Amino acid sequence: EGEDADAARDRLAGRVRLRWGLCLVLPDGVPLPSDELRPGERVLGLPALGPFGSGGHPTTRLILDLLVSPAGRERLGAAAAVCDFGCGSGVLALGALALGARRAVGVDLDPAALVAACTNALANGAAAPTAPPRCLQQASLAAEGRKGQEAVCGGGVLELHLPPAEFLERDLDFYCRFGDWREARAAGGWAPLPPGGDFGLVMANIVVGPLCRVAPTVAALLQRPGPDSHGGEALLAGFRRGQQAQQVAEAYRAQGLQLEALGALRGWALLRARWP
C-alpha cells in the first residue's frame, strides 16, 4: 500500500539533514528518488559522517546559505582554491565544489575526519589525490552505495591534510590524542598542509576555543591583497552571538584582519574576516 503525502514527507524529513540552494544534503548517502527532488535540486550525499559534520547544525547552514548566494558564487568562482579548516565530514568543501569552486582543501586535526571526508568526496564524484592509498581503498568501498547517482562534485578536487606542521608542533591536543604527528601510525598516513597557503576563501566552522587558537594559522592561509586581488576572506562560525562572537572577533583582529558580522541563525553567529 502506498504512503500518503504526510507519511512521505515525514520519511523524507527523517533522512534530510539540510536543504539549501540547488543542493540537498543526505546524511546517509541513500539514493533519493527523482520525484522527491525539487526542480533544479541536486543531491550531495554524506555516506560517512566521521566524528562530526552531519550538515545539520545551524552554523553549517549559515555558511552554505552564503555560498549559494550570488556574492558567494562570485567568490567561489574568483578563488583559485578554497580551504575548509576543521573540515569534519567535508560538507562545506564539497558544497563549495558543487557550487562551482575549482579546487578545495580540507584540513582537520582528526585523521578519522579526513577518512570520512575522503569517502564523501569519492561518493560525490570528486577526486581525493592526497589521501593515503589504504584510505582511498576503504573510502572507495564505503562510497559504493552512491554508484549511479549524479556526481555533483564531478571534476572537482578535494585535497585533504592535517594542519600545517608548525601548528602540529605546538598542539598538545593532537599529541595527547594520537601521538607524535611525524609517526605514520599517529597521523594515519595523512600529511600536514604544505606551507604557503594562498586561499581566496577559508571556511572555519569550529567551536569557539579552538577557533580562536587557530587564528594565526587561518590568517596565514589567506591570500594577501595585491594589484589584481582584494585578498582572501575567512568565514568564521561555530560560536554564539554576543560574548563568544566578540571573543572570536578579538582573536582575528589581533592578526590584522577586519571583521564583519554576516548574520545569525538560532543564536549562532557568522563572521567574515579579511585583510584591510
N, C-alpha and C positions, 0 to 999 in steps of 0.2 A: 504494500500500500504506500502511495506517495506521501511525502511530507506536505503539510500545509505551509503557507508562506511564513507564518510566525516561527514555526519549528525550523524551517530552513535558515531564517535569519539568525536564530539562536545558535544553531550549529556552526554557521559561518563565523559568528562573533566569537565563539569559543576558540577558534583557530587563528584569528587575525590579531596580531599584536598592534599593527599600526597601518593606517591608510593615509597616504599623502600624495598630492600631485598626481603624477602619472604612474606611481608605483604602489604596490600593495605588499607589505611585509608579512610573510607567514613564518611563524617560529619553528615549525617542524618540517618545512620543505615538502609537505604533502602537495601533490599537484591539485590545482584548483580548476574545476570545470569552467569552460569559457563562458557559459551562460550566467555565472556568478560574478563576472567581471563587469565593471562599468565601462562605457565607451572610452577607448584610448588607454585603459589601465593596463599596467604590466606587473608581473609578479616577481618580487625579489624574495627568494626562499632562503631560510636560515636553518638548514638541517642540523647544524651544530651550534649550540649557544655557548659552550665553554663555561668559564667561571662566571661570566656576566655578559650582558649585551643582547638582550632579547628584542630590543626595539620598542618595548612597551613603556619606557619611562618618559615623563614629560620633557626632560632635558634632551632626549633624542629627538622628540617631536619638534622642539624649538629649532634645533639646527637643521633638520630635514625640511621644515617649512621654509626656512630662509634659503636653503639651497635650491628649492624648486621655484622660488620667486624669480621674476625677470632679472633682478640685480644679482641674485645668487647664481643663476645660469651664466650671466655675463662674466662673473668672477671665475667660475669653473672653466669657461672657455678661454679666458685670458691666462690662467695659471698653467705653466708647463707641468707642474706636479702639485698635488695636494697631499697633506700629511694628516693622518688620523692618529693622534698621540694619545695612547691609552685606548687602543682600538677595540679591545674585547673581542666580540664576535665578528668585527669588521663591518658592522651595519652602516656606519657613516661613510667609510671609504667606499664601500660597494654602492651605496646610494649615490655618492658623487660620480662614480664611474657610470652608473645607469643614467645619470642626468647630463653626461657629456664630458666629464673630466677625461683627459687622455692617459694620465698615469697617477696612481695613488700609492702611497707608502703608509703601511700600518705599523705602529710601534707599540709594544706592550712589555711590561716587566714580567708577566707570567707566561712561560712557554706554552701552557695549556691553552691560553687565549689565542696565541699565534697559530696553534694547530686548528682551533675552531675557525679562525678567520681564513686559513688556507682552505679548509673544507668548504666553507661558504663561497669563497672565490671560485673554486672549480665548479661548484654546483650552479653558479650563475654565469658561467662562460668566461670568467677572467683567468688569466694566467697568473701563476704564483712562482716566478722564477728564482726567488731567493730561498724557498723552502728546502729543508734538508730532504734528501731522497727518500728516506724512510717515512717522513711525514707526508710527502707527496703521494706515496703509495697508499698509506692509510686514508688520506683525505679523498683520494680518487674512489676508493671503495665506499666511503661514507657518503659521497656525493652521488652515488649511482641512482638513488631514488628520484633524482631530478632529470634523468635522461628523457629526452623528448620534449622537455619544457623549453620555453623561449629563453635564450641566453641573453638576459637583459644587460649583462656587462660584457657581451661578446666583443672581442678585440681589445678589451681593457687589460691593464696590467696592475696587479696589486703586489708590491714588494713588501715583505714582512721582516721585521727586525726587532731585536731587543733595543732598549735605549742606547744612546751613544756610550762609548767606553768610558769617557770622562765622568759620565753620570753614574755608571755602574761601579766605578772605582770608589765612590763616596757613599753609595747607597747601602745602608745596613739592612734594609728590608729584604733586598734580593739575597744578600749573603746569608741572613738568618733562615730564610725560607728554602733556598735552593743550593747555597754553597758558593764557591768561587766561580764567577761567570766565565773565567778562562777555561774551565774544565767542561769538556763536552757533555758529561753526564748532567751537570748542573744546568747548562744552557739548552740542553735538548737538541744540540746541533745548530741552534739559531745563532746568527752573527749579530753583533751590535750595529746600529745605524752608522754608516760611514760619516766622517766629518765633512763639513762643507755644505750643509743643507741650504737650499735656496728656494724655499717654497712660497708660492703665491698665496696659498691658503693653508693654515694649520687649524685643525679642529681638535679641541681638548675637552672632552666630557668626562671629568674625573672629580671625585669627591674633594671637598674644599682644601683639606690639609695637603695632600699630595699635589693638587693643582697649584697651590702656592709654592711648594718646594720645587716644582719643575719650571717655574717662571724663567730662570736664566736659560734653561735648555730650549724652551719654546721660543724665546726671543732670538736665540742664536740660529734657529731654523728659518726664521722669517727673511724673505728677500728684502734687501735694503733698497730704498728709493734710488732711482737713477734717471738718466736722461730719457729713457724710454719706459720707465715704470714708476708707479706711485709707491711701490714696495708691497710687501705681503701683509696679510692681516690674519689674526687669530680669532676664532670663535671659541669663547670660553663658556663652559656650562658645567653643571654638577653641584651647584650650590644654591642656597636660598636667597631670596631678596633680603635687603637690609644689611645686617651686620656681616653675614658671610660674603655678600656681594662686595661690600666695602673692603673686606679683608683681601679678596682676590684682586680688586682694583689697585690697592696699595702695592701688592706684590709685583704686579706687572708695570705699574708706573715707575717703580724702582729700577726697572730695566730700560727706562727711557721711552716707554710706549704711551700712546694716548688711548684712553678708554672711553667707550660709548655704550650706554645701555640700549639694548635692542628689543627688549620686551620681557615678558614673564608668562608662565603658564602654571596654574595651580600652586603659586608661591615660589616656583623655581625660576631663576633668572638666567638671562643670556647677555654676555658682554662681548664687545668687539674690541680688540687691541691692535693698534697699528702704529707705524713709525710716523713722527710728526712730518 
